[in-house]
Amino acid sequence: MVGQIGVQEAVTEALGAGVPAMTIVNEGLARGMRTVGERFASGHIFVPEVLMAAKAMKAGMEVLRPHLAAANTAPRGRFVLGSVQGDIHDIGKNLVRMLVEGAGWEVIDLGTNVPPEQFVKAAQEEKVVAVGLSALLTTTMLQMRATVAALRQAGLNTPVIIGGAPVTDSFAQEIQVAYGRDPQDAIAFLEQLSPA
């Protein structure tokens, strides 16, 4: 709670000093979340600290949202994200969502237990840069293969990144998609597809 209030105050102060909203996002909030992602990836901080940082960033974004809308600041692109069918876990997915949003993308979060056809529909209708699939269990990880197959059968060549505890780089290579070990990998993947 204290971190959220501190971020809101800092953002309000920066706006009052005439700092453009997008500069606050890029040089303040996104840079901070990038550091959080790097520290998480290197094992220096853990999920609770990432969640606290993400909540603080969200509080800052709430202050900035009207200013960004007024400046008509467009997101860098759209990213569809969800936990595959049969998987009801969302902590990892939510971490990815918060960090990717903080880096400037619009995230269409389909939630948990998402069937392949829902990913296909979102990819077709939302003009997305990429699709992200999350799984926490080895049994649900197999749904990633089914989802990628459904995307390809629908004629979509949308880039896909997969991640989650049981997921490996070799499995990603096997189903011909990108592998994200952590949220920072997802951001790097998106930056390759849609540089700033």
Helices and strands as residue ranges (DSSP letters): H 2-16, H 21-23, I 24-29, H 30-41, H 47-70, E 78-83, H 91-102, E 106-109, H 116-125, E 130-134, H 138-153, E 160-163, H 169-174, E 178-179, H 183-193
